[in-house]
Amino acid sequence: MLVILSAIIPVGFIILIGVIAGKILTVEVHSLSQITVYILAPALVIDGLYRTTLSGSNIGLILLGFALISLVMVIVVEIIASCLSLDADTRKSLMAAAVMPNNGNMGLPVASFALGAAGLERAIIYMIGSSILLFGISPAYLRGKSFLSGFRLVFQLPLVWSIFIGISFQTFSFHLPLQLDKSISYLGQAAIPLALIILGIQLSQQKLAIGKLELLAACLRLLVAPLLAFAIGNSLGLTGMDLKILILQSAMPTAVNTVILVTEFGGSAALMARTVVVTTLASFLTIPFFLWLLKVYL
């Protein structure tokens, strides 16, 4: 239990600092988010891929597992939305809440604290897949447009180009001169604490309200998704750390950026904001539970 708490308490502590900062300071969250998205997160990806010990098959299976989990979750949400006769905006918000995990602000720190460097490098791979879904495919879905337009958005993401750079450096054993690789590493290390502080600030600006839809979204995101990840991971033959990361990253709460996406592209922003708060707070109960399961059974 002490090991599990030592993985989750540091994450909660930094988020709490962000919440306090959001209450007492005038902070421009948008600027901090831009620094993370355009500088720190790409540096983390480049550094992670540059130093990765994962094989191509490991990377491919993790991404395939994420894709299959997302696909099945989409089908589940569509069935539930049809059974409940939800309107279009509520359907879109429930879809975003259930399918889009917070693998950046929450997933990477939890993986790092709980599973160390081996977990972090795999969590980065998972985050790549979720970022493509979050910033590329989901806007196309929310706007009701073709997924081709979504793929166009994907290639505008700095994160995607950082993938190509990181893989190229690793494949061709390219060594940066003048210890510039350390500069990239330092930038990447700054991504995790800043992401948690941003999450805390964003949570401080939201109100806690729990209704039936928020509870439904929380159950889908925090319970159904990780259990589905276990089933899909086993069917793909994933074992050890690969399977642990697939399950753990699938247990993350709803991504904070879904509020921005729903506001801009379509859906219920109020429902989305409430769901982000509910799933994030509830995840401090569910994540330790899944960490315990991973420790005992895997």
TACORKA-V255997 format. One record per backbone hydrogen bond with DSSP energy under -1.0 kcal/mol. NH is the residue of the N-H (numbers start at 1). CO is the residue of the C=O. E is the energy in kcal/mol with one decimal. If there is no record, write none. Layout:
BEGIN
nh={NH;NH}
co={CO;CO}
e={E;E}
END
This chain:
BEGIN
nh={5;6;8;9;12;13;14;15;16;17;18;19;20;21;22;23;24;25;29;32;33;34;35;36;37;38;39;40;41;43;44;45;46;47;48;49;50;51;59;60;61;62;63;64;65;66;67;68;69;70;71;72;73;74;75;76;77;78;79;80;81;82;83;84;86;91;92;93;94;95;96;97;98;99;100;102;103;107;108;110;111;112;113;114;115;116;119;120;121;122;123;124;125;126;127;128;129;130;131;132;133;134;135;136;137;138;141;142;143;145;151;152;153;154;155;156;157;161;162;163;164;165;166;167;168;169;170;171;172;174;180;182;184;185;186;187;188;189;190;191;194;195;196;197;198;199;200;201;202;203;204;206;215;216;217;218;219;220;221;222;223;224;225;227;228;229;230;231;232;233;234;235;236;237;238;242;244;245;246;247;248;249;250;252;255;258;259;261;262;263;264;265;266;268;272;273;274;275;276;277;278;279;280;281;282;283;284;285;286;287;290;291;292;293;294;295;296;297;298}
co={1;2;4;5;8;9;10;11;12;13;14;15;16;17;18;19;20;21;27;28;29;30;31;32;33;34;35;35;36;39;40;41;42;43;44;45;46;47;55;56;57;58;59;60;61;62;63;64;65;66;67;68;69;70;71;72;73;74;75;76;77;78;79;80;81;87;88;89;90;91;92;93;94;95;96;253;101;102;103;106;107;108;109;110;111;112;115;116;117;118;119;120;121;122;123;124;125;126;127;128;129;130;131;132;132;133;137;138;139;140;147;148;149;150;151;153;154;157;158;159;160;161;162;163;164;165;166;167;168;169;177;179;180;181;182;183;184;185;186;188;190;191;192;193;194;195;196;197;198;199;200;203;211;212;213;214;215;216;217;218;219;219;220;223;224;225;226;227;228;229;230;231;232;234;233;239;240;241;242;243;244;245;246;249;100;255;256;257;258;259;260;261;262;89;268;269;270;271;272;273;274;275;276;277;278;279;281;282;282;283;286;287;288;289;290;291;292;293;294}
e={-2.7;-2.3;-1.5;-3.0;-2.3;-2.7;-2.0;-2.1;-2.4;-1.9;-1.9;-2.3;-2.6;-2.6;-2.4;-1.3;-2.1;-2.4;-1.2;-1.6;-2.8;-2.2;-2.2;-2.0;-3.0;-2.8;-1.6;-2.2;-3.3;-1.8;-2.3;-2.3;-2.8;-2.7;-2.5;-2.8;-2.4;-1.7;-2.2;-2.5;-2.4;-2.1;-2.3;-2.4;-2.7;-2.3;-2.4;-2.5;-2.4;-2.5;-2.3;-2.6;-2.4;-2.2;-2.0;-2.5;-2.7;-2.4;-2.2;-2.4;-3.1;-2.1;-2.3;-2.2;-2.2;-2.5;-2.3;-2.1;-2.6;-2.2;-2.5;-2.6;-2.2;-2.3;-1.7;-2.8;-1.6;-1.9;-1.1;-2.1;-2.4;-2.5;-2.8;-2.7;-2.6;-1.2;-1.1;-2.3;-2.4;-1.0;-2.4;-2.2;-1.0;-2.1;-2.6;-1.8;-1.5;-2.2;-2.5;-1.9;-1.9;-2.9;-2.9;-1.4;-1.8;-2.7;-1.8;-2.9;-2.0;-2.4;-2.0;-1.5;-1.5;-1.6;-1.2;-1.7;-1.6;-1.4;-2.1;-1.2;-1.5;-2.1;-2.7;-2.7;-2.2;-2.5;-2.1;-3.1;-2.4;-2.1;-1.9;-1.1;-2.0;-2.1;-2.7;-2.1;-2.4;-2.3;-1.3;-1.0;-1.6;-2.2;-1.8;-2.1;-2.6;-2.1;-2.3;-2.5;-2.7;-2.4;-1.9;-1.5;-2.2;-2.3;-2.7;-2.3;-2.4;-2.3;-2.7;-3.0;-1.7;-2.4;-2.0;-1.6;-2.5;-2.3;-1.9;-1.8;-2.8;-3.0;-2.0;-1.9;-1.7;-1.1;-2.6;-1.1;-2.2;-2.5;-1.9;-2.2;-3.1;-2.9;-1.0;-1.0;-2.6;-1.3;-1.7;-2.3;-2.9;-2.0;-2.1;-3.2;-1.9;-1.0;-2.1;-2.6;-2.2;-2.2;-2.2;-1.8;-2.5;-2.9;-2.1;-2.4;-2.6;-1.7;-1.2;-2.0;-1.9;-2.7;-2.3;-2.7;-2.2;-2.0;-2.5;-2.2;-2.3;-2.8;-1.5}
END
